[in-house]
Amino acid sequence: MGVRGPGAPAAPVTFVKVLLVGGGGREHAIGWSLARDPAVTELISLPGNPGLAQLGPIIEGIAPTDVGAVAAVAVAQGVDLVVVGPEAPLAAGLVDALTARGVRVFGPTRAGARLESSKAYAKQIMDRAGAPTARWAAFDAEAPAIEHLRAADGPYVVKADGLAAGKGVLVTSDRTEAEAWVTNCMSGRFGDAGRTVVIEEYLSGPELSIFAICDGSSATLLEPARDYKRLLDRDLGPNTGGMGAYSPVADLPEGIMDFTATKVIEPVLATLAADGHRYVGFLYVGYVLTEAGPQVLEFNCRLGDPETQVVLPRLESSLVSLIDAALAGSLSSTQVTWSDQAAVNVVLAADGYPVAPRKGDRISGLAASDALIFHAGTTDEEGALVTAGGRVLSVVGRGPSVAAARRQAYDAVGAISFSNMQYRTDIAEET
């Protein structure tokens, strides 16, 4: 077993009825972890998906960003705890609305969620906290942004400031393409999310995802994972929300976990607290491991997708107890226990993803799999499971090594089919 963190294991909590907000692959993985917890008496998901429906009731017809309606459901259902999975309801103020109704909820407030909902704000917080990150500039007008690009050397990194479902970032060596991206953002391609753009220095090196559970002043770090952003093998093709991941990561820089806690997360929490914002919830630190050392690429105010699908299956401690400790502000005295098993996630994507994913294709072969199958873009249609989004399924293999987990994942992928199914064949190949 692997153990990380000071103190004793998180204290067991009384039995709880949980409402999980969200319906993607990340939420299915969170729900799977919660449903296995002896402390959880019932798991309700809103809006859920066919995979989550196998774990407990789902409530459809209410958007997670309709914060008033979600809060009313939580009160009517008499839930003991709400766990918020995706970023959009956090940015919309769901935690604020639930707290105002007296409902215990795990996730940052709208103010805290600005770490993800505004890339310029996140960069400002990084700079104030002293967290290492790429040089950057923000623009709310097209002409100065293009002038900035023309004065810089490529590759160019241009980001829509706000939430754009993982599709608002362009990395290119073609300055003309970068300039066109600025125009697209500011002309409304991503709505208000692109009215401001952030242009960053390009960082070269492998990426690393580190997640934490935060209690406002301290954090308990989860096991790292490495994900794959590009659609095609060898990191070719367009950027996506993520095509796969694996954990553990063997080639971690020495001391990266302590560095993350003491030089990045704790200073960021202190900076937010100084502004009057107690950050309680998941926090994702996305690194680029450059030759000059780790640089923070971005923050997310929730767990990552597809990384959650390989991190939580390795967690042996009670997730509910860790959340309870975070809400109580007592994470500094808790300990986390991990399985020595590895996990590898291969994402199966729909035809046309990421530009225009096709929906309605029938999915077969799930019953033959020994791997964990987490649903993302699926729906039931007249008794058949069909595609309903870009990233359709996460197929997670587990084993005593990354190589063994990888074999199980790809064996399972070989049994699953839907029309023009897309996936990478090189997830965790280098390990």
N, C-alpha and C positions, 0 to 999 in steps of 0.2 A: 504494500500500500504506500502511496505517496501522501505526505502531509505537508500542508503549507499554512503558516499563520501562527501567531503566539497564543498562549493561553489554552483554555479548555474547549472541547467541542461546544457548538451552540446548544443552549439548553432546549430540551424538547418543549413544544408548545401544545396547548390544548387543542382539541379537534376543531378544525375550521372548515367553513364553507367558502370556497374561493370562486370569484368571478375573474376569468381571464379575458382581457380585451385584445382582440386581434384575430386574424384568420390565415396567417401565412405559415411557411415552414418553420420559422423561428418560434411562432406561438405553438405549433404542434409539438415541437421539442420541449418547450417550457411546460405545456400541458401534460406531456408524457412524464416529465420529471415530477410535477406536482401530484399527478394521479397515483404515482407509485409511493408517495409519502404517506406513511401510516397516520400522520396528523390530519390529512385532508379527508373529510367525510363526503364532500361532493365538489365536483369541478363543473362549473358552468362556463361556457365560452360564448363570446359575442364579437363578431357574428359566427366565429368558428369555421370549420370546414369538415368534409367527410371523415377525415382522420380524427379530428377532435370529437366528432359526434360519437365515435366509438368509446370515448373516455367519459362522457357525461352529456347532459343536455346542452343544446346550442340555441341561441336566441338570434334569429335572423330578422332582417327588415329594419334594423337600426344601425346607422353609420357610427363607427367608433368616434368620429369627430363631432357627433351631435352630443356634446358633453352634458347638456341638461337631461336628455333622454337616457343616456347611459347612467347618470347619477340616480335618476328616478328608478331605473331597473334594479340597481344595486340596493336601494332602500327597500323596494317592493319584495325583492328576493331574500332580504335579510341576510346578506352575505357578511362574513366576518372580515374578509380581505379582498381587495381588488388588486390584481397584478396587470400592469399595462405593458403590452408587448411592443407595438410599433410607435414610430416617432410622431406621426401626424396628430393623434389625439393628445399626446403630451404637449406638442406645440400649440394645440388649440385650447389648452388649459383644463384638461380633464381632471388632473390631480387637484387643482384648485377647486373645481366644482364639487368633487367628491368630498374633499376636506370640509368644505362649507356645509355639507349635509351630514357631517359627523361620521363618515365612512372611512375606515382605515384603508389606505391605498399605498402601494409601493411604486414609486416613480417620481421623477423631478417635477416641480411646478413649471408653469409656462416660462417663468424667468430662467430657471435652471436649464430648461430644454433649449434655450437660445444657443447653447453650446453646439447644437446640431442644426437648429433652424436658421442660423445666420453664421455663415463661414467667416464673415468679417468680424463679428462679435467674438467668435471662438479664437480667432487670431489675436484680437486685442487682449483677451484673457490670458492666452499663452504668453504673450509678450510681458504682461504685467506680472505673471507668476514666474517668469524666468524659464519656462519650458522651451526646450530647443525645437525650433521649427524653421521652415523655409522662409526666406524673405518674401514679402508680399505687398500688394497695394490693392485698394478697393476703388471702384469707379461707379458712379451713377450716371455717367454721360458717355456716349460712344466715342466721340473724338479724342478725349484724353486717354481713353483705354487703348485705342488703336495707336496713338502716338507712343504710348508706353511700350507696346509690343514691337513697334518699329525700331525702338532704341535698344531692344534686348536681343540676346542670342537665344536660339532654340536649344533644346525642345521647349515648347510653350505649354503652360498649364493654365487653362481658363475655366473658372467655375462660376455657375450661377450661385448667388449668395444664399438663396433659400432652399427649401425642400423641393427636390425634383425627382423623387423616386429613384435615386441612384443614377439618373441619366443626364445630370446637369454639368458633367465634367468632361472636358476635352483635353487630351494630351497629344500633342502633335509636333512634328518637326517642320511643318509647313506653315509659315507665317500667314499666308493668304487664308488658309483654313482656320487659323486662330482668329484672324480678324473677322471672318464670316461668322464664327461662333459668337463673338461679342455682339455682332449685329443681330443674330438669331435670338440670343438671350434677351437683349434689350428691346427687341421688337415684339416680344410676347410669347415666344415658343414655350416658355415655362411659366407663363403668367407673371404674377408679382414676384415669384421666386427669382426671376432673372433680371429684374429692373436694376439691381446692383450686381456687378461681377467682381470676382476676386482673381487677380492674376498673380501666380506664384512662381518662384524659382523652381525649376525642375529638380527633383531628387532622384538619384540613381541608386538602386540596390534592391534586395529582396524586401518584401513587406512582412510585417508581423502584427498580429492582432492580440492585444491583451485586454482582458475584461476585468472589471472590478464591481463589487457591491459596496456602495458608499453609504455612510450614515451621517454625513454632514461635515465631519472633521477627519475621519479616518476611513480606511478602505480595506477590504479583504479581496485579494487578487485571486482570480480564477486561473485555471491552466491556460497557457497560450495556445493559439491555433494559427495556422497559415492558410490563407485563402487564395483563390485564383480569380482574377477579375475579368480577363479577356475571354471571349466566346470560344476561341479555337485553340487547339494544341499549340505548344511553344509560345504561348502568350501572344498569339496573333488574333486579328479580328477586332471587332468593336468592344468597348467597355460594357460590362454588364453589372448587375447587382451581385454577381458572384456565381461561379460555375462549379465550385467544390472547395473542400477544405480538409485538413487533417490535424490531429493532435495525438500525442505530444509532438513538439518541435525540438529536434535534437541539437540543432546548430544555434542555440540561443547565445547572444553575446553574454560574456561573463558579467554577472551582477545586474542583468536587465530587470529582474523583478524588483529588487530593492530600489534601483534607479527609478523605475516607474512609480513606485509608491512614494518615495521621498522627494524626488526632483520634479515629478509631473503631477500626480493626482493630488497629493496632500497640499502642495502650493496652490493648485487650481481651486480646491475646495476652500482653502483659506481666503483666496482672492474673492470668490463668490460670497463667502460668509461676510467679508468686510463690506460688501455691497448690500448686505441684508438678505442674501439668498442661501438658505440651508439646502444643500444638494443631497437628497436621499434618493437612491435608485441605482440602476445599473449605469456604468460608464464604460465606454469602449475607447481605448487608445489605439489608434492606427499608426504604426511606425513605418518608416522606410529606414532600413539599416544601411546607412551610407558609410563610405570609407572614413568619414570624419566622426562617425558615431551615430547613434539612433536619433532620428528627427521625427517629431510628431507630425504626421500627415493630416490627421483630422480627429475630432471627437465625435462620438455618437452618444446619445442619451439613452441608449437601450442596448441590448445584446445584438450581436451581428448575425447576419444571415448570408452565408451558410455556416458560419463558425459555431453558432449555438448548437447545431445538430451534432457536432463532434465533441463539444465541451461538456454539455450536460449529461450525456451518457457515461462520462467518466467520473462524474461527481457522486461520491458515496455518502457525503453528509446530507442532512435534510435541508432542501432548498427553503422550505417554509420556515425552519428555525433560523436560517441565515437572514431571511427577509425580516423576521420578527426582531432579530438582534439589531439589524440596521434601523428599523423604525424606532427602536428603543435607544439608539445611540450607543450601543455596547459592542460593536464589532471588534474593537481593539482587544477584547478578551476572549475572542472565539478562535477556533481552529477548524480547518477544512481538511477532509480526508478524500483522497482521490484513488481511483482504480489504476493499477499499472497497465491495464489494457489500453491499446491504441484504438482510434476511431478514424475512419476515412469516409468523407461524404462526396458522392458524385451526384451533381445536379442534372436532372433531365429537363430539358427546355422544349417549348413548343416550336413548331415550324414558324419561321418568321421572326422569332425573338432575336435581338431586343427591339427591333424597329416596329414590327406589326405582328405580334404573335397571333397565330390562328387558334380559334377555340372550337370546341365541340367534337374533337377527335376521341374516339373510344380508346380507353386504356385497358390493357390486359396483362396478365402475368404476375400480379402482385402476390397472389396466394402461394406461389412457388418459392418465394424468397425467404432465406434465413436471416437476411439483413433487416435493420430497422428501416421502415419506410415512413417518412414524414411528408404529409401533404402540404402543398403550397397553392398551386393553381389548378385545383380540381373541383368538380361539382357532380352531384348525382342528377342524371337526366333520364327519366323514365326507367329507373332501376339500374342504369349503367353508369359507370364512372367515366367521366370525360374531362378533357382538358378545358381549363377556364382561366388561364393566365399564362404569363411568359415562362416563369420557372414553375414547373408542374410538380415535380417530386424531388425529394432528397433521399438518396439511397445510401444508407450508412452501414458500412461493414465494421466489425469489431474483431480484435484478435490480440494475441500476445505481442505482436509487433506491428508497426505501420505496414510493412509488406504483407503480413497475413490479413490485416484489416482491409487492405487494398484489394486483395484477391477476393475476399468475400463480397465486397461492394460491387466489383465488376462482374462476378459470377451472377449476382442478383440483377444487375443491369441487363445482362444477356437474356434474362427471362422476361423482361418487361418490354412492352412495345406499344407505341401509338404512332400515327402517321408522321413521317419525317421527323422523328425524335432526334433532338440535338443533345450531344454531351461531349465532354472532353475525354480523351483516352489517356491523358498523362497526369491525372491528379495523383499527387504523392509519389510520382515515378522516381523522383530524384533521391528519395530517402533510402 
